Amino acid sequence: MRPLTDEETKTMFEKLSKYDKILKLATNISRDKLVSVGTCFGKFTKTQKFRLHITALDFLAPYAKFKVWVKPGSEQSFLYGNHIMKSGLGRITENTAQYQGVVVFSMADVPLGFGVAAKTTQECRKVDPMSIVVFHQADIGEYIRSEDTLT
């Protein structure tokens, strides 16, 4: 694994800050002192955007500020890589902004993956049941679907 450039480090922490403000504190650690113990948090795309991997879920879920819970009937759909519709939304954290990074949980508080809020909490109350409320980003089903490419 190669060390990150300054620009890559900045991009990675900007992406992580969308999921929890506590992770911004990691920017106080200098790049040469930041160590990984073998868990891949994500990768950079060719356009230099940071894409979180599902392997980071166990580290981010306990500290997530914005959460979404899906109904049992919609869990499987999300785990197959689909977005979450209003009809599958169980609960959502109050004051979630549009395009805010969220951690997706089952109703039994089991972390299922990452997403981006398509609507604010207030908008979610008013939209029709077939509207997308959370855009899918990553889910634990990727362990099986992308077994060969996850590192």
Salt bridges, closest charged atoms under 4 A:
ASP6 OD1 - ARG31 NH1 2.65
GLU8 OE2 - ARG2 NH2 2.71
GLU14 OE2 - LYS10 NZ 3.82
GLU94 OE2 - ARG125 NH2 2.58
ASP139 OD2 - HIS136 NE2 2.39
ASP139 OD2 - ARG145 NH2 2.96
